[in-house]
Amino acid sequence: MEEIEKGPALWMWDYLRRSGGRGFFLPLSGGADSSATAALVTSMAKLVFESITIDKNMETLAILRKVVKDEEFMPKTYQDIVGQVFVTAYLGTKNSSEETLGRSKRLAEGIGA
């Protein structure tokens, strides 16, 4: 379980670090795919936050500040990181239901985006 959670999350962090990207954009449908992707971004943010706050890793903090383009940024929670690197939007279609819209809203609220 730990490998499934951490492997993709660490890959996402490495991608941000190497690419010079500012974060991730995810169109939410309310389905399993977008939910799983949002969960991976949340896992990544938790690992980064733990590295900074528990392990006191200043290199991780420096990289995070470079990613978010703010040399003063100091997250107080992992949600602060999510809020800086993750953008979502509901992507409904004519076939989408109110239930799908509701799931997307709950997912966005739950991850702090």
N, C-alpha and C positions, 0 to 999 in steps of 0.2 A: 504494500500500500504506500509506504513512504517513497519508494522509487517512482511509483506512478505519479504521486503528487509533486515530488521535487524535481524529477528529471525534466519534464517540459517547462516547469516554472523557471528553473535555472537556465535552460536554453533561451527562454524569452528574455531574461535579464541579460544574458550574454549577447543576444541579438541587439538589444537596446544599446548596450555599452559599446559594441563594435560598429554599429551602423550610423551612429550619430542621430538616430531618430529621437523624436520627442515623446513617443508613446504609441498607443494602439487605439484604433477606431474599430468598433464592433457594432454592426447593425443587429439589433435584438429582434428576434422573431418570437421569443417565448418558448422555443423548442429546446431540445436536448443539446444540440450543437452549440448554440450561442450561450446556453447556460454553462456548459462545460468549459468553453473558452473563457468566460467571465470568471469562473472558479479558478482557472489556471493563472489569470492575471492577479487575482486576490492572493493566491498562494505565493506568487512571485513577490508581491508587495510585503507579505508577512515575512518571507525569508530575508528580504532586504532590510526591513525594519528591525528584525532580530539581530542581523549582522551589525547594524549601527548601534542599537541600544543595549543589547546583551553582550555581544562580543566586542563592543567599542571599536569597531573596524572603521577607521577614519578614511581608508581608501574607498570603501563602499560609499560613505557619505560624500566624498569628493566626486565620485562617479555619478551618484544620484543628482547632485547639484548641477553637474554638467548636463545630464539628460534633461532636467527640468528647466535649465537655463536660468538658474537663480542661485547665486553664490551664498546667499543667506538662508536658504531653505533648510529647516530642521523639522522633520516630521515628529508629531507628538503621538500619532497612531499610524497603523498601517493604512488606514483609510485615507490619511493625508497623502500618502504615496499614490494610492489608487486614484484619488482626485486629480493628481497632477499628470498621470501617465495614461489614463484610460478615459475614452470618450465613447458614449453609446448613443444610439438613436433607434427608435422603434421603426422597424421596417415591415409594415403591414401590407398585405395585398388584398384584393377583392375577396379572397377566400379566407382571410383572417377573421377570427371570432373575437368577441369581447373577452372570452377566457384567455386567449393568446395575448391580447393587449394587457390584461390584468397580470399575467405571469411576467411579462416583460417589465412592467412597472415595478412589481415586487422584486424582481431580480436587480434592477437598477438601484432601487432603494437599499437593498440588502448589501450591495457592494460599495455603497457610498459614492457612486458615480453621479 
